[in-house]
Amino acid sequence: YQLHLKKRIGNVELKKLGSKITKLKKGIESKEKDIQRLRER
């Protein structure tokens, strides 16, 4: 039973990490796009 709980907690943590990583990637992508726009001017 405890193992099952640990697995569930691990999955939740992984999902949190995944969402953080995707947010970071999106933020980096938007920054790169902003830089490209500045260079085009």
C-alpha positions as CSV (number, residue, x, y, z in Angstrom):
1,Y,0.0,0.0,0.0
2,Q,2.8,2.5,0.9
3,L,4.6,1.7,-2.4
4,H,1.4,2.5,-4.3
5,L,1.2,5.8,-2.5
6,K,4.8,6.6,-3.3
7,K,4.2,5.8,-6.9
8,R,1.2,8.2,-7.0
9,I,3.2,10.9,-5.3
10,G,6.0,10.4,-7.8
11,N,3.6,10.7,-10.7
12,V,2.2,14.0,-9.3
13,E,5.8,15.3,-8.9
14,L,6.7,14.3,-12.4
15,K,3.6,16.1,-13.8
16,K,4.6,19.2,-11.8
17,L,8.1,19.0,-13.2
18,G,6.8,18.4,-16.7
19,S,4.5,21.5,-16.5
20,K,7.4,23.6,-15.2
21,I,9.6,22.4,-18.0
22,T,7.0,23.2,-20.7
23,K,6.5,26.6,-19.2
24,L,10.2,27.3,-19.2
25,K,10.5,26.1,-22.8
26,K,7.5,28.3,-23.9
27,G,9.1,31.3,-22.1
28,I,12.5,30.7,-23.8
29,E,10.7,30.3,-27.2
30,S,8.8,33.6,-26.7
31,K,12.1,35.4,-25.7
32,E,13.8,34.1,-28.8
33,K,10.9,35.3,-31.0
34,D,11.1,38.7,-29.3
35,I,14.9,38.8,-30.1
36,Q,14.2,37.9,-33.7
37,R,11.6,40.7,-34.0
38,L,14.1,43.2,-32.6
39,R,16.7,42.1,-35.1
40,E,14.3,42.4,-38.0
41,R,13.7,46.1,-37.3
